[in-house]
Amino acid sequence: MTAAVEAASAAVPALGAAAPDFELANQYGEPVRLSSFRGQNVALVFYPFAFSGICTGELCEIRDNLRMFEDSNAVVLAVSVDSKYSLRAYAAQEGYNFDLLADFWPHGAVAAAYGVFDAGSGMAKRATFIIDSEGKVRYSVVNPRGQARDFNEYRSALADLKQA
């Protein structure tokens, strides 16, 4: 693990805490900063690797239900340690119309800031953070390795934001 990632290692942000800000390149190399989405909700979805089975299934489910996020004034930001080049090929192959962010270098630094970097395997854990329009964490889950997320939890977390 690089010194930058070690320095950024943190616990999973507590509910109600400010979400750690970051800037990463998307699949087109464009900079995406979390704080630029103030006024919108954000579904921050960490996943281990592009082109892997469970990750593809989960992101395709998001793609197929993107309207649900939009109806909740939420943008989807999906983050992995892959390079922007592999993410561009992945997005094109699967038809993803949301940002795939490259936490490539310093390797896993953003995942580490959210407490979800697995240094032993060099990948982000499967984790989701729903961040409200003020930049506060309102929902989080970290799934065990090899276990897909329950998509209904997105629905519940987004519905809770509407009621808040």
trRosetta pair geometry for C-beta under 8 A, 3 or more apart (Angstrom, degrees):
i j d omega theta_ij theta_ji phi_ij phi_ji
1 5 4.8 -114 -177 84 97 125
1 6 5.4 117 118 -57 118 88
1 107 7.7 -137 -138 83 59 108
1 108 7.7 -69 -133 65 94 128
1 119 4.6 -37 -63 -139 128 119
2 5 4.8 94 58 8 81 100
2 6 7.0 -144 97 -4 43 86
2 106 5.0 -124 75 -162 149 112
2 107 6.1 125 -3 37 118 93
2 109 7.9 -43 67 -71 120 96
3 6 5.6 -54 -147 38 34 112
3 7 6.1 34 155 -20 68 106
4 7 5.8 -55 -148 36 29 110
4 8 6.3 19 156 -13 64 112
4 106 3.9 -117 82 -99 136 176
4 109 5.6 -32 130 -101 106 123
5 8 5.7 -62 -144 42 31 106
5 9 6.7 56 151 -50 63 86
5 106 5.5 -155 -48 139 84 115
5 107 6.2 -40 -56 77 140 70
5 108 5.4 46 -127 81 132 92
5 109 5.2 -116 -94 -89 71 65
5 112 4.8 151 -164 -31 77 160
5 117 6.6 -126 -169 129 115 167
5 119 7.4 143 131 -101 131 103
6 9 5.8 -29 -157 -8 34 117
6 112 7.8 -85 -69 -163 15 153
8 106 7.8 146 4 85 138 131
8 109 5.0 73 37 -161 164 78
8 110 7.9 -49 155 -74 148 21
8 112 4.4 93 99 101 100 118
8 113 4.7 -53 173 -67 108 80
9 112 4.7 -68 -87 -174 56 106
9 113 7.9 -101 -96 -73 15 34
9 115 7.5 79 -172 -104 63 56
9 117 7.1 -104 -107 51 82 119
10 13 7.7 30 123 -62 125 70
10 20 7.3 137 48 -56 156 147
10 112 6.8 101 14 148 73 66
10 113 5.6 26 20 -155 123 38
10 114 7.2 42 69 -39 107 5
10 115 5.2 -85 95 -62 66 85
11 14 8.0 27 110 -45 115 79
11 115 4.7 16 174 -94 21 144
12 114 6.5 23 -125 164 60 66
12 115 3.9 -116 -58 73 51 140
12 116 6.7 66 -95 -52 92 88
12 127 7.6 -145 -119 -152 117 144
12 140 6.0 156 171 145 120 151
12 142 6.5 -112 -91 -34 146 129
13 17 4.7 -143 -178 80 96 126
13 18 7.6 -106 -155 81 136 40
13 19 6.1 163 74 -113 173 52
13 20 6.6 -157 -62 -16 131 88
13 114 6.4 -55 -8 -137 99 67
13 115 7.2 -176 -19 8 54 118
13 129 7.1 50 51 -127 116 139
13 137 4.8 147 109 -21 119 155
13 140 7.0 160 69 -60 79 155
14 17 4.4 93 61 -19 80 123
14 137 7.0 147 92 68 34 131
15 137 5.7 -117 -119 108 40 96
15 138 6.6 54 -152 -144 89 23
15 139 7.3 34 -114 -81 106 25
15 140 6.8 -145 -74 12 80 102
16 136 5.8 -13 -156 -180 32 123
16 137 6.8 -41 16 67 21 77
16 138 7.7 71 -67 -96 47 51
17 136 6.7 156 81 -149 22 79
17 137 5.5 4 60 28 74 112
18 135 5.6 13 -147 126 81 104
18 136 6.0 -58 -94 -99 43 64
18 137 7.7 68 136 -8 6 85
19 34 6.4 -120 112 160 120 145
19 42 7.7 -124 59 65 173 129
19 44 7.3 149 -159 -9 142 152
19 129 6.5 130 -120 146 120 140
19 131 4.5 -23 -36 -116 153 131
19 135 5.5 -128 33 180 95 70
19 136 6.8 169 -20 -132 84 13
19 137 5.2 125 -75 -57 86 85
20 34 7.9 83 103 46 50 160
20 110 7.7 175 103 -151 120 70
20 113 4.4 -147 119 151 163 119
20 114 6.3 -139 36 -70 124 70
21 33 6.9 15 -177 -176 99 91
21 34 5.1 -158 -139 62 59 113
21 35 4.7 0 -127 -38 122 109
21 135 7.7 -15 -75 -154 91 129
22 33 7.2 -166 97 -140 39 59
22 34 5.5 60 43 -8 69 117
22 109 7.9 158 -133 108 126 96
22 110 4.6 67 -145 -115 166 112
22 113 6.6 161 -68 56 123 154
23 31 5.4 6 -180 -171 111 105
23 32 6.8 166 -151 79 62 39
23 33 4.3 -23 -95 -92 92 82
23 34 7.6 -123 -72 2 50 71
24 31 7.5 155 85 -146 21 59
24 32 5.9 -23 67 59 69 91
24 79 6.9 97 47 -121 168 105
24 101 4.1 79 97 -176 133 112
24 102 5.9 -178 173 61 109 54
24 103 5.9 -48 -119 -77 144 61
24 110 6.1 -51 -56 -33 127 153
25 29 5.1 -19 -168 -143 124 38
25 30 6.6 130 -152 60 70 28
25 31 6.1 -47 -93 -89 60 49
25 32 7.3 114 -138 11 14 85
25 84 4.9 -45 114 -76 120 136
25 101 7.1 141 78 -150 36 67
25 102 5.2 -17 72 43 90 111
26 29 7.2 -53 65 17 61 15
26 30 5.1 -12 37 59 106 86
26 31 7.9 168 -3 -113 82 3
26 32 5.1 74 -46 -23 101 126
26 84 7.0 83 109 -131 28 106
26 87 7.5 -135 172 120 50 140
26 99 4.3 -82 -120 -149 125 99
26 100 6.3 103 -162 62 75 50
26 101 5.7 -50 -99 -91 59 62
26 102 7.5 147 -133 -1 12 85
27 84 5.7 160 -134 -163 32 74
27 87 4.0 -131 -102 119 91 101
27 88 4.2 147 174 -79 96 61
27 90 7.4 -127 -117 56 134 89
27 91 4.8 38 -168 -2 178 143
27 99 7.2 -173 3 -154 88 56
27 100 4.6 48 -48 58 111 101
27 102 7.5 127 -83 -38 47 101
28 84 7.4 -87 38 -178 12 118
28 88 6.6 108 -76 -101 47 111
29 84 5.4 100 -76 152 64 159
32 36 7.4 -125 -167 44 54 131
32 77 6.7 173 141 -127 141 121
32 99 5.5 96 -85 -169 165 159
32 101 5.9 -106 59 -99 132 114
33 36 4.5 95 74 -14 93 107
34 37 6.3 -63 -175 25 45 109
34 42 6.7 65 -151 -154 86 179
34 44 7.5 4 -118 -88 119 129
34 77 7.3 -118 -101 31 81 172
34 131 7.4 9 -172 84 115 169
34 135 7.6 101 138 -130 103 97
35 38 6.1 3 -176 -34 61 103
35 135 6.5 12 -115 -104 72 133
37 40 4.7 -78 -180 61 88 109
37 42 5.2 87 110 -66 153 118
37 75 5.7 -120 -133 38 136 135
37 131 8.0 89 93 94 125 121
38 133 6.6 78 -172 174 50 63
38 134 7.0 35 -145 -127 90 27
38 135 6.0 -28 -99 -45 90 104
39 133 5.3 11 -151 -166 12 106
40 73 5.5 -141 -139 160 71 87
40 74 6.7 141 168 -111 90 29
40 75 5.6 45 138 -8 139 104
40 133 5.8 130 37 -113 7 84
41 72 6.0 -51 54 132 144 95
41 73 5.5 97 14 99 97 80
41 74 3.9 -44 89 -94 104 83
41 75 7.4 165 86 17 54 62
41 130 6.7 -2 179 -176 111 87
41 131 6.6 160 -163 85 61 55
41 132 5.7 -35 -110 -132 86 38
41 133 5.7 -53 -61 -55 62 72
41 158 7.2 132 120 -127 156 81
41 161 5.5 49 -101 176 150 162
42 74 6.4 167 -88 -156 14 80
42 75 5.5 -22 -112 63 70 85
42 76 7.9 140 -163 -101 61 20
42 77 6.0 -4 -169 8 109 113
42 129 7.9 11 104 103 94 88
42 130 7.4 164 85 -156 52 44
42 131 4.3 -6 58 57 100 107
43 62 7.8 -171 108 -134 144 126
43 69 5.9 -85 0 -126 134 124
43 74 5.3 62 -22 163 94 126
43 75 7.3 -156 26 92 74 38
43 76 4.8 -21 67 -108 108 69
43 77 7.2 167 82 28 55 64
43 128 6.8 -20 -172 -162 86 103
43 129 7.8 155 -160 81 40 48
43 130 5.7 -16 -105 -105 66 74
43 131 8.0 -166 -74 22 21 75
43 154 6.7 25 -128 -138 140 108
43 158 7.6 -31 -71 -74 116 108
44 77 5.3 -14 -111 70 65 103
44 79 6.8 4 -174 -2 84 120
44 114 7.7 -157 129 -105 137 156
44 128 7.0 146 82 -159 58 50
44 129 4.3 -11 61 61 111 96
44 130 7.6 -169 22 -80 76 24
44 131 6.0 45 -11 -10 114 114
45 58 7.6 -176 -178 139 133 121
45 59 7.6 149 121 -94 146 82
45 62 7.0 -88 -32 -72 170 157
45 76 6.5 -3 3 -166 122 92
45 77 7.0 166 25 85 74 49
45 78 4.6 -27 75 -109 107 71
45 79 6.9 160 82 19 50 72
45 127 7.9 172 -155 91 40 49
45 128 5.4 -5 -109 -109 68 84
46 78 7.9 154 -89 -163 19 55
46 79 5.0 -33 -103 73 66 100
46 80 7.2 129 -163 -82 59 52
46 111 5.7 112 -138 -113 138 97
46 114 6.9 -173 -44 82 143 146
46 116 5.3 122 77 112 166 144
46 124 4.2 -123 180 158 111 134
46 125 6.5 48 112 73 128 55
46 126 6.8 -177 98 -137 81 22
46 127 4.4 13 50 54 117 87
46 128 7.3 -148 27 -70 72 39
47 52 8.0 -170 156 53 107 115
47 55 4.3 114 171 -130 130 109
47 58 6.6 -180 -105 74 133 136
47 59 6.9 -65 -29 -51 167 110
47 78 6.3 -6 8 -171 116 100
47 79 7.3 146 21 73 67 48
47 80 5.2 -42 75 -78 77 104
47 124 6.5 56 65 84 19 117
47 126 6.0 28 -120 -114 57 73
48 52 6.1 -20 83 37 108 157
48 55 6.0 -125 49 -62 80 130
48 80 6.6 25 111 -133 18 107
48 121 7.9 -26 -143 119 114 131
48 123 4.3 30 -149 163 80 138
48 124 6.0 -155 -96 67 38 69
48 125 7.3 4 -74 -127 84 19
48 126 6.4 -38 -28 -60 90 81
49 52 4.6 84 76 -21 96 123
49 55 6.2 -165 68 0 50 160
49 80 5.9 129 -107 -169 26 137
49 81 7.4 -40 -92 51 71 86
49 82 6.2 108 -146 -57 64 110
49 123 6.1 -60 -48 -128 90 131
50 55 6.9 -121 -107 116 22 142
50 80 5.9 175 -37 72 77 159
50 82 4.6 2 0 -43 113 168
50 86 5.3 162 59 137 147 106
50 87 5.8 -152 -71 -93 148 57
50 89 7.9 104 149 74 145 87
50 90 3.9 -94 -164 -76 124 156
50 100 7.4 62 -90 -175 116 144
51 55 7.7 21 50 75 23 121
51 56 6.7 21 -143 -61 20 119
51 86 7.6 -82 -12 177 118 109
51 90 5.9 -115 -48 -105 79 107
51 93 8.0 38 -95 65 89 152
52 55 4.5 67 67 21 94 114
52 56 6.5 -173 79 -15 41 91
53 56 6.0 -63 -147 34 21 107
53 57 6.5 18 159 -15 61 108
54 57 5.7 -57 -152 37 32 113
54 58 6.3 29 154 -17 66 107
54 126 7.5 -45 123 -95 128 146
54 146 6.9 174 -40 -149 158 38
54 147 8.0 95 -151 93 151 9
54 148 5.1 -149 -159 -79 104 90
55 58 5.8 -58 -149 38 30 109
55 59 6.2 19 159 -10 67 110
55 80 7.5 46 -153 -85 148 138
55 126 7.7 -140 -88 -104 82 105
56 59 6.1 -60 -141 43 28 103
56 60 6.0 30 158 -21 65 109
56 94 6.5 -152 -148 -98 92 141
57 60 5.9 -57 -145 37 26 111
57 61 6.5 29 154 -22 61 104
57 148 6.4 -48 92 -115 124 139
58 61 5.7 -55 -154 31 31 112
58 62 6.8 31 149 -16 64 101
58 126 7.8 157 -31 -149 170 116
58 148 5.8 -173 -69 -150 105 98
58 149 5.8 76 -128 33 127 103
58 151 7.8 -177 -139 -75 72 94
59 62 5.4 -46 -150 34 40 114
59 63 6.3 47 148 -22 66 102
59 78 6.1 45 -113 -121 114 161
59 94 6.7 48 107 139 116 157
59 96 6.2 -27 161 -97 117 126
60 63 5.2 -47 -146 36 36 117
60 64 6.1 32 156 -16 67 107
60 94 6.1 -113 -83 -168 89 117
61 64 5.8 -55 -143 41 29 108
61 65 6.2 -3 163 11 64 115
61 151 5.3 -106 153 -91 141 139
62 65 6.3 -81 -143 57 25 88
62 66 6.5 61 154 -78 65 72
62 69 7.4 29 -163 -30 89 136
62 76 5.8 125 176 -138 132 160
62 78 7.5 162 68 -67 164 125
62 98 7.1 -68 133 26 121 147
62 154 7.9 175 -102 -102 86 170
63 66 6.0 -11 -153 -42 29 108
63 94 6.8 -159 -39 144 162 101
63 95 6.3 105 -170 97 146 87
63 96 5.5 -103 -88 -109 120 62
63 97 6.8 110 -136 21 89 81
63 98 7.5 -143 -93 8 70 106
65 68 4.7 -5 164 10 95 121
65 69 7.4 100 121 -14 78 88
65 151 7.2 105 29 -174 159 130
65 154 8.0 119 107 94 137 143
66 69 5.7 -53 -163 35 49 111
66 70 6.2 46 144 -18 75 106
66 76 7.0 -96 -127 -1 87 136
66 97 6.6 -10 -92 67 170 107
66 98 6.7 -172 -121 -44 122 118
67 70 5.4 -56 -144 41 36 113
67 71 6.0 41 155 -24 69 105
68 71 5.8 -52 -146 34 27 113
68 72 6.8 13 154 -6 59 109
68 154 7.3 87 118 123 133 115
68 155 6.6 -60 -176 -99 140 79
68 158 6.8 121 152 73 93 164
69 72 5.9 -70 -155 45 32 103
69 74 4.3 -97 -170 83 80 103
69 75 7.1 104 152 -104 121 11
69 76 5.5 -16 -168 -45 171 100
69 154 7.7 -47 -78 171 89 124
69 158 6.9 -125 -111 -106 52 150
70 73 7.6 34 -175 -79 36 24
70 74 7.2 -105 -69 55 21 64
72 158 3.9 -56 -111 -175 170 114
72 159 7.6 -88 -103 -64 127 38
72 161 6.1 82 -176 72 113 124
72 162 6.1 -95 -129 -56 87 103
73 133 7.1 -4 122 -75 127 117
74 130 7.5 -39 -129 -146 139 93
74 158 6.0 -90 -13 -121 149 113
74 161 7.5 99 -64 69 117 161
75 98 7.2 157 -178 -145 72 107
75 99 7.8 28 162 17 109 110
76 98 4.1 0 76 -171 107 158
76 99 7.3 177 99 42 67 72
77 98 7.3 -132 -81 160 31 107
77 99 5.3 -13 -120 77 69 112
77 101 5.8 19 -179 -16 95 128
78 96 7.6 -70 28 -168 144 146
78 98 6.6 93 -4 105 104 112
78 99 6.9 176 31 98 72 58
78 100 5.0 -29 77 -111 104 65
78 101 6.7 168 82 17 46 79
79 100 7.9 159 -85 -167 28 52
79 101 4.6 -25 -101 69 76 107
79 103 5.3 56 -180 -27 102 120
79 110 6.2 -100 -168 99 148 132
79 111 6.8 180 127 -68 123 87
79 124 6.4 119 113 -67 92 173
80 87 7.2 167 53 -88 109 110
80 100 7.2 -16 20 -174 100 97
80 101 7.8 144 24 76 53 60
80 102 7.4 -27 73 -116 68 45
80 103 6.5 -157 105 30 20 99
80 123 7.5 -20 -160 -156 85 88
80 124 5.9 -134 -128 26 50 125
81 102 7.8 51 -170 -166 22 59
81 103 5.1 -58 -95 83 54 91
81 104 6.0 113 -178 -97 56 47
81 107 6.0 45 -156 -162 117 78
81 108 5.2 -18 -99 -70 121 80
81 111 7.0 -50 -63 -6 97 141
81 122 6.7 -156 112 151 167 76
81 123 5.6 -135 18 -125 131 53
81 124 5.8 168 -29 -18 94 89
82 86 4.5 -102 178 79 118 124
82 87 5.4 141 101 -54 118 88
82 90 7.4 54 116 -11 164 145
82 100 8.0 -18 68 156 119 117
82 102 6.2 -90 90 -122 61 83
82 104 6.6 -47 112 -81 23 100
83 86 5.1 92 57 11 81 96
83 87 6.9 -145 98 -3 42 91
83 102 5.7 26 -161 -143 26 135
83 104 4.9 66 -96 -104 56 152
84 87 5.4 -58 -145 42 35 115
84 88 6.2 42 155 -28 68 101
84 102 4.3 -85 -61 -26 70 150
84 104 7.1 -95 -22 -9 70 141
85 88 5.8 -47 -149 27 29 111
85 89 6.9 25 153 -12 60 103
86 89 5.8 -54 -152 39 37 110
86 90 6.1 41 149 -22 68 109
87 90 5.4 -53 -142 39 33 116
87 91 6.1 35 158 -20 67 104
87 100 4.1 -170 -169 112 117 125
87 101 7.7 -161 -143 38 166 6
87 102 5.7 -131 -7 -69 143 95
88 91 5.9 -52 -144 36 29 109
88 92 6.3 27 156 -17 62 108
89 92 5.8 -57 -148 39 29 111
89 93 6.2 29 155 -20 65 109
90 93 5.9 -57 -146 36 27 110
90 94 6.2 -4 166 7 64 114
90 96 7.3 10 122 10 81 132
90 100 6.6 179 82 -167 118 176
91 94 6.5 -73 -139 52 23 91
91 95 7.7 -130 172 51 55 2
91 96 4.2 -90 -136 54 77 107
91 100 5.4 -148 -63 4 114 132
92 95 7.8 25 -173 -69 23 40
96 100 6.3 64 107 -41 151 113
101 110 7.7 -30 126 59 129 164
103 107 7.6 77 134 -163 75 35
103 108 5.7 63 137 -105 114 31
103 109 6.6 -156 -168 43 93 64
103 110 4.6 -113 -119 39 119 108
103 111 5.5 103 147 -19 162 96
103 124 6.6 77 61 -53 146 125
104 107 6.5 -32 172 -103 36 62
105 109 8.0 34 161 -6 23 115
106 109 4.3 76 76 -48 97 124
107 122 6.8 -30 162 -159 131 93
108 111 4.6 -56 -162 49 79 116
108 112 5.5 87 134 -30 89 97
108 117 4.1 105 168 -133 123 128
108 119 7.6 -180 94 -91 159 62
108 122 7.0 -146 -36 -166 137 53
108 123 7.4 -174 -92 -146 124 10
108 124 6.4 179 -128 -66 94 74
109 112 5.6 -54 -148 35 30 114
109 113 6.5 34 152 -23 64 102
109 117 8.0 19 -77 -68 10 152
110 113 5.5 -48 -149 31 36 114
110 114 6.7 22 153 -6 64 106
111 114 6.0 -67 -153 47 32 102
111 116 5.0 -95 -170 83 84 81
111 117 3.8 115 110 -72 105 85
111 124 3.9 -137 -110 -107 144 96
111 125 7.4 142 -170 19 118 68
112 115 7.4 42 -173 -76 34 23
112 116 7.8 -125 -77 52 22 48
112 117 4.0 -28 -70 8 68 141
114 117 7.9 113 58 -26 77 81
114 127 6.9 168 129 104 126 147
114 129 6.7 -115 -149 -31 132 144
116 124 5.7 37 122 -164 100 81
116 125 4.3 -116 -172 44 87 102
116 127 4.2 -91 -125 5 153 153
116 142 6.0 -159 -111 -113 107 118
117 123 7.8 -179 -153 102 61 26
117 124 6.1 -48 -102 -104 58 58
117 125 7.3 -129 -76 -7 10 85
118 121 4.8 7 116 41 119 98
118 122 7.3 -40 92 18 78 17
118 123 5.5 -4 54 65 108 69
118 124 7.2 122 11 -153 86 8
118 125 5.4 108 -36 -60 106 84
119 122 7.1 28 -161 -76 32 47
124 127 7.1 -107 164 24 99 101
125 142 5.5 25 122 -159 134 105
125 143 7.5 175 160 57 94 61
125 145 7.4 -87 -136 -75 85 75
126 142 7.1 122 82 -163 58 55
126 143 4.3 -41 96 57 114 107
126 145 7.4 143 7 -105 110 39
126 147 7.2 -166 69 72 148 67
126 148 7.7 -110 -180 -123 155 31
126 149 6.6 -153 159 -46 113 94
127 140 7.0 2 -177 -170 99 90
127 141 6.7 -176 -147 93 60 50
127 142 4.4 -15 -101 -104 100 74
127 143 7.1 -163 -79 13 47 71
128 139 7.3 -16 117 116 97 99
128 140 6.7 178 91 -144 57 47
128 141 5.3 8 50 51 94 89
128 149 6.1 71 -23 -120 132 150
128 153 7.6 130 71 107 149 122
128 154 7.4 -91 179 -84 157 87
129 137 5.5 -60 -164 -130 109 102
129 139 7.0 156 -157 85 39 61
129 140 4.9 -1 -104 -102 73 91
130 137 7.4 104 72 -159 51 58
130 138 5.1 -61 99 68 97 94
130 139 3.8 26 33 46 114 106
130 140 7.5 -144 21 -64 67 51
130 154 7.7 149 -75 -135 123 62
130 157 4.4 167 -14 153 160 130
130 158 6.8 -142 -137 -70 142 62
130 161 6.8 -126 155 -49 127 128
131 135 6.2 -6 175 -146 114 34
131 136 6.8 158 -156 74 71 27
131 137 5.8 -40 -100 -94 74 50
131 138 6.9 145 -119 10 20 87
132 135 7.2 -51 73 17 68 18
132 136 5.1 -8 40 57 108 83
132 138 4.9 82 -41 -33 102 128
132 161 5.9 179 -108 -131 91 110
132 164 7.2 -66 -118 80 140 153
137 140 5.9 2 180 -43 122 114
138 157 6.9 134 108 -170 100 95
138 160 6.9 179 155 104 122 118
138 161 6.1 102 106 -84 165 94
138 164 7.4 -95 -135 -38 142 161
139 153 7.7 166 173 162 136 97
139 157 3.8 -47 -22 -135 173 126
139 160 7.2 121 -57 58 122 138
141 149 6.9 118 96 -129 131 103
141 153 6.5 4 -12 151 156 156
143 147 4.7 -140 171 87 110 99
143 148 7.1 -51 172 137 165 8
143 149 5.6 -127 -43 -78 144 68
144 147 4.6 55 65 13 84 128
149 153 6.7 -104 174 46 95 125
149 154 7.7 69 140 -38 127 100
150 153 4.7 89 83 -14 95 106
151 154 5.6 -38 -170 20 54 114
151 155 7.2 55 139 -17 70 98
152 155 5.3 -45 -157 31 48 117
152 156 6.4 47 148 -18 71 102
153 156 5.6 -52 -147 38 37 112
153 157 6.1 35 156 -18 69 107
154 157 5.9 -59 -144 40 28 107
154 158 6.0 21 160 -13 66 111
155 158 6.1 -63 -147 41 24 105
155 159 6.1 24 156 -20 64 111
156 159 5.7 -56 -144 37 28 111
156 160 6.4 33 154 -23 63 104
157 160 5.7 -50 -152 30 31 115
157 161 7.0 34 149 -21 61 100
158 161 5.6 -48 -156 28 38 114
158 162 6.9 41 148 -21 64 100
159 162 5.6 -50 -156 30 38 115
159 163 6.7 30 150 -14 66 107
160 163 5.8 -61 -150 40 34 108
160 164 6.4 45 151 -37 67 102
161 164 5.6 -46 -147 18 34 117
